[in-house]
Amino acid sequence: MDVIAEIQERMELARRAFDSVRAEMSGLVVGHQELIEGIFIALVCGGHCLLEGVPGLGKTLIVRSMGEVLNLTFSRIQFTPDLMPADITGTNVLTDDPTGKKLFDFQPGPIFAHVVLADEINRATPKTQSALLEAMQEQSVTVAGRAHRLQSPFIVLATQNPIEMEGTYPLPEAQIDRFFFKLFVQYPNREELGRIADLTTASPPPSLKKVLDGEGILKIREWVREVPMAEAVKDYAVRLVLATHPQGDGDGAVSSAQRFVLYGSSPRGLQSLILAAKARSLLAGRPNVSFDDIRAGVLPSLRHRLILNLEGEAEGVTSERVLNEIVERVPEVL
Amino acid sequence: MIGEEPLLQERLADLLSWERTKRREKILVEVFFYSVLASLAALPARELVSPWMQPLAWPALLFLLLAPAFFLLRPWGRREWLRALFLLDKTLRLEARAITAWEILGRRERKPGESLVLREAAAGLRNVDPKTLFKRQCSWQEIFALPLLLLWLLFVWFGAGLDSGEAARGSRFPSLAQQLKGFSRDLQDRAKSQGLTETLKVARGLEEAAEKGLKGEISEKKLSEDLAGMVSKIDGILPGAKEADLSFSGVTREGLLDLKAEMEAFKSASSPRGSDSREEKRSAAMLAKIGTLPRLSEEMAKRLQPHEEMGEEELRSLLEKLEKSATAELDRRTLQETEEFLKLLIQGGEGGEKGEAYRLAEQAERGEFSDEERVRGKGAFPGNQPGTKERTPQQTTPSTAGAATQLKGFVGEGKGASMTLRRALPGKESVVRREELLTSYRRQAEEDLASEQIPEGLRETIKRYFLSLGVSESKGGE
């Protein structure tokens, strides 16, 4: 087959898969289009998402539906202060073999699923959190000296409640950095609330069709990395990341970053920005990454990677405000 | 149909070439603008610039200096073509396809996805003409360049009213070269009309130096040095100048001019040598004629012993000698005046108090001379200002009955420098004799005839008229 035709077919497949996922989920989930898009992009890029939103907005529903539509296994872990690492990763239990001999058998924990919802991750102790985050990074868990490979594709969707901070263990910066995206779960508007009421209080919810599978997702993941990107576009992404640093000077200096940011984005932020841009262009049916693709990924990729200083916190400055100013000030080409 | 890659290459190369041309033009306009602006700003300081650099040439010189520097500091590079391609993408909504395609075209190896980028970029650029898509846009420098140039020309044309302080004061007066030229012209006119050979030579030398100064071939400083050399030269000429064989001490310049005019009139009216009448009769007629000419008769009386008799030849010889001596004396005095004027001019050119000549010229314009200054006669422009000549008390004494007084300045339409008037004694007729008045008129007419104000064709008629006045008088007397 002609190379170009093959590429076009790939792009078409990816675009159609994404459209189908969105269309299928919209039958059950009202609104949250950006959230769905973000989760799907993180999935095809091999990343994990940190979802932040008040309880009752449908986070669990979205994640569960996503797993169902994508024909992926789903598990949910409710994080509590007494949750132990073994409760997540699994543990060895003593069993008898058919000959009556005693031996340890590994019982996989809830982490062994394609889609894992870590609900209220900040309620667990740091020890438990780190067990999950290690699994996220390495895509494997080690129990009693034996490494157990996790399923692929694998995505963790961790949620945080921004209003109930009492008795929580905020995630350390190093661990937050491991999340590909941080997405906000927005409160639905009037129209969306009306539709939610109709969907949930009348006839039983419709069943979801499986439009994709794990293999398809892995293929798309490969294609994402092959999307061409110009040096100038890459340079733009690099300059955006550099502009988040308070030490930025010259062309990349942005006043609010210099004033309110303590630490800027890590290189992981750049990786996330570029991969997300590639995925976005592929899912939009474009053969190359554009400046708009980079811009669109700035907030979800970098917002959780900026650590504001005391002045920023005292003045109520948000990382979104700083990032918006950076996007506004940093030119596409120098 | 052209293939995708060649088409893309052609279109992108066209675009970059067009953008490069526009940028070059923009830089040139900017350089031009800043050159004119800098020239305009530097105009008040033009006195400090060497005279060979005429203000009109400043923008061109600055342009030639700045243009290479601008091109060197702002070369066409990656940044420029990147901007051009970005603009193309943005205008055609190609979503970075053009930039990506340009980079891909620069590589030898192609990845699978890149061919599609090239195809889509080529499709987007197939019918694009960069020149119509990205037309020239006027920058603010382009808008203001022409008005600025006109402003510049206006200032240069009207001698730049931008000067301030000392420079402004200085600009109200003619430059050293201009003053020198005016003076040398007047001097040449005088020398020609009065037959002053040495003065004429010096005047021509001065005009030559002035011309060089005006053309910018030499600086004002060099001109001053040349003038100093000229002063030394005059110093050298003066002792060796034809000393008058006969002394004219106590005779004023006007007296000498009157004497020359009377001798001219005498020569025109007297009978030629070897005419029919007897020698005794001819010499008697000559003496009678001399008697009607007051200045001549006065000078003759000084040089003849009482009751001394002279033949016609002796008389003619004495008259010739007298004329030569008067001319040499006039020549000498004019050279002295010239020397004084040049010294003043050099002082003015060398700065100090901006020169006495400038100050006096300014005062003369405003009519602010004190009586003392008028008496001292410190003016820099002989004949046009309070004179550089020593004046006799007779010239400045107030008019008293019977005494002569001289009115300086323009008389009627002619350019005569003065007119001698004598007040009549109470109850009596004027003491100014008709001959004296005629001589004065004749002398004045001679000067006017030498000037350029009287048309060439009428000069001879006027000359004959004044000569006929003297002749008719003498005939009437007989």
Interface residues (C-beta under 8 A of the other chain):
Chain A: V3 I4 E6 I7 Q8 M11 E226 V227 P228 M229 A230 E231 A232 V233 R286 P287 N288 V289 S290 F291 D292 E332 V333 L334
Chain B: R79 L82 R83 L85 F86 E95 A96 R97 I99 T100 W102 E103 I104 K111 P112 G113 E114 S115 L116 V117 R119 E120
